[in-house]
């Protein structure tokens, strides 16, 4: 029996200030997200789920996109 695989995409939204570049804003956002999750703070989030039907034709699962 084949196991169904799902791609779950979680999008967290944080606001950062005092940074000068896109790379610095991503680093600051990740740090803020990590702190919020570890402290149990409610974080704004969207989730989307889709079944993976053909791994060869699907978009890359790994990697950072912005």
C-alpha positions as CSV (number, residue, x, y, z in Angstrom):
1,X,0.0,0.0,0.0
2,X,1.3,3.4,-1.0
3,X,1.4,6.2,1.6
4,X,-0.1,9.5,0.7
5,X,2.3,12.4,0.9
6,X,1.3,16.0,1.6
7,X,3.1,19.3,1.2
8,X,2.2,21.6,4.0
9,X,3.2,25.2,3.6
10,X,3.1,27.5,6.6
11,X,3.4,31.2,6.1
12,X,4.2,33.3,9.2
13,X,4.0,37.0,9.2
14,X,6.2,39.2,11.3
15,X,7.2,42.9,11.0
16,X,10.8,44.0,11.5
17,X,12.3,47.4,11.6
18,X,15.8,48.9,11.8
19,X,17.3,46.7,9.1
20,X,18.8,47.9,5.9
21,X,18.8,44.9,3.5
22,X,16.5,42.1,2.4
23,X,18.9,39.5,3.9
24,X,19.0,41.4,7.3
25,X,15.2,41.6,7.3
26,X,14.9,37.8,6.7
27,X,17.4,37.1,9.5
28,X,15.6,39.5,11.9
29,X,12.2,38.0,10.9
30,X,13.4,34.4,11.5
31,X,14.8,35.5,14.9
32,X,11.5,37.2,15.8
33,X,9.6,34.1,14.7
34,X,11.8,31.7,16.7
35,X,11.4,33.9,19.8
36,X,7.6,34.1,19.4
37,X,7.2,30.4,19.0
38,X,9.5,29.5,21.9
39,X,7.7,31.9,24.2
40,X,4.3,30.6,23.3
41,X,3.1,33.8,21.7
42,X,0.3,33.7,19.1
43,X,1.9,34.2,15.6
44,X,-0.2,35.2,12.6
45,X,0.0,32.3,10.2
46,X,-1.6,30.9,7.0
47,X,-1.5,27.2,6.1
48,X,-2.0,25.5,2.7
49,X,-2.0,21.8,2.1
50,X,-1.9,19.8,-1.1
51,X,-1.3,16.2,-1.9
52,X,1.9,15.3,-3.6
53,X,1.0,13.2,-6.6
54,X,4.1,13.2,-8.7
55,X,7.4,14.1,-7.0
56,X,9.2,14.6,-10.3
57,X,6.9,17.3,-11.5
58,X,6.3,19.1,-8.2
59,X,8.0,22.3,-7.2
60,X,11.0,22.0,-5.0
61,X,10.1,21.2,-1.4
62,X,13.4,22.5,0.2
63,X,14.9,26.0,0.0
64,X,14.2,29.5,1.1
65,X,12.1,31.7,-1.1
66,X,11.3,35.4,-0.7
